[in-house]
Amino acid sequence: MPLTTLGKILLVQMSAAGYSLIAAYEEAFDRLTDAIVLESNWKRKAAQPYVLLFRGSAEYMKRGGRLTQRQAERLISLIDEAKSGWKRDKEVTEACGLLEAAFKG
């Protein structure tokens, strides 16, 4: 999906010199959550935007980025959604754990 691809590119830009960590993350957050919402209306929901968003959010916080209240609440909701939707998916489970650890510390 194009939104997922764009989100992935923006998350990579967080690490690139000359790009704003905050601006790149905020745009990636918006595009990936948009992708999740759009796919929720389809019969087959993809795990990829969740995994990208969780890993990217953990990296963002590791680099000193601070989540807004809205972002934090949305991520917590999406973690619960991902855990129930992909209980046996190792990649989703690992991404959820990575983000949960970032929230704790």
C-alpha positions as CSV (number, residue, x, y, z in Angstrom):
1,M,0.0,0.0,0.0
2,P,1.4,3.4,-0.9
3,L,0.7,4.9,2.6
4,T,2.7,2.1,4.2
5,T,5.6,2.6,1.8
6,L,5.6,6.4,2.5
7,G,5.5,5.8,6.2
8,K,8.5,3.5,5.9
9,I,10.5,6.0,3.9
10,L,9.7,8.8,6.5
11,L,10.8,6.5,9.3
12,V,14.2,6.1,7.5
13,Q,14.4,9.8,7.2
14,M,14.4,10.2,10.9
15,S,17.9,8.9,10.9
16,A,19.2,10.9,8.0
17,A,21.2,14.1,8.4
18,G,19.4,17.2,7.4
19,Y,15.9,15.9,8.3
20,S,13.9,16.8,11.3
21,L,13.3,13.9,13.6
22,I,10.0,15.3,14.9
23,A,8.6,16.3,11.4
24,A,9.6,12.9,9.9
25,Y,8.1,11.0,12.8
26,E,4.9,12.9,12.9
27,E,4.3,12.5,9.1
28,A,5.2,8.8,9.3
29,F,2.8,8.4,12.3
30,D,0.0,10.0,10.4
31,R,0.6,8.0,7.2
32,L,0.9,4.7,9.0
33,T,-2.2,5.2,11.1
34,D,-4.1,6.3,8.0
35,A,-3.0,3.0,6.3
36,I,-4.3,1.1,9.4
37,V,-7.6,2.9,9.3
38,L,-8.0,2.3,5.5
39,E,-7.1,-1.4,5.8
40,S,-9.5,-1.9,8.7
41,N,-12.3,-1.6,6.1
42,W,-10.9,-4.4,4.0
43,K,-11.3,-8.1,4.5
44,R,-7.6,-8.7,4.8
45,K,-5.8,-6.5,7.2
46,A,-2.0,-6.3,6.9
47,A,0.4,-6.4,9.9
48,Q,3.1,-4.4,8.2
49,P,1.9,-0.9,9.0
50,Y,1.6,-1.9,12.7
51,V,5.1,-3.4,12.8
52,L,6.6,-0.3,11.0
53,L,4.7,2.1,13.3
54,F,5.7,0.3,16.5
55,R,9.4,-0.1,15.6
56,G,9.6,3.4,14.3
57,S,7.9,4.8,17.4
58,A,10.3,2.9,19.6
59,E,13.3,4.3,17.6
60,Y,11.8,7.8,17.8
61,M,11.6,7.7,21.6
62,K,15.1,6.1,21.7
63,R,16.5,9.1,19.8
64,G,14.9,11.5,22.3
65,G,11.6,12.1,20.6
66,R,8.5,12.8,22.7
67,L,5.1,11.5,21.9
68,T,2.1,13.7,22.1
69,Q,-0.8,12.5,24.3
70,R,-2.8,11.7,21.2
71,Q,0.1,9.6,19.7
72,A,0.7,7.7,22.9
73,E,-3.0,6.9,23.4
74,R,-3.3,5.8,19.8
75,L,-0.2,3.6,20.0
76,I,-1.5,1.9,23.2
77,S,-4.8,1.2,21.5
78,L,-3.0,-0.2,18.4
79,I,-0.8,-2.4,20.5
80,D,-4.0,-4.0,22.0
81,E,-5.5,-4.4,18.5
82,A,-2.3,-5.9,17.1
83,K,-2.0,-8.4,20.0
84,S,-5.5,-9.6,19.5
85,G,-5.3,-9.7,15.7
86,W,-1.9,-11.4,15.3
87,K,-1.5,-13.5,18.4
88,R,0.9,-16.0,16.8
89,D,2.8,-13.6,14.6
90,K,6.4,-13.4,15.9
91,E,7.2,-10.1,14.1
92,V,4.1,-8.4,15.5
93,T,4.7,-9.7,19.0
94,E,8.3,-8.5,18.9
95,A,7.3,-5.1,17.6
96,C,4.7,-4.8,20.4
97,G,7.3,-5.7,23.0
98,L,9.8,-3.3,21.6
99,L,7.3,-0.4,21.8
100,E,6.1,-1.4,25.3
101,A,9.7,-1.4,26.5
102,A,10.2,2.1,25.0
103,F,7.1,3.3,26.9
104,K,8.6,2.0,30.2
105,G,12.0,3.4,29.9
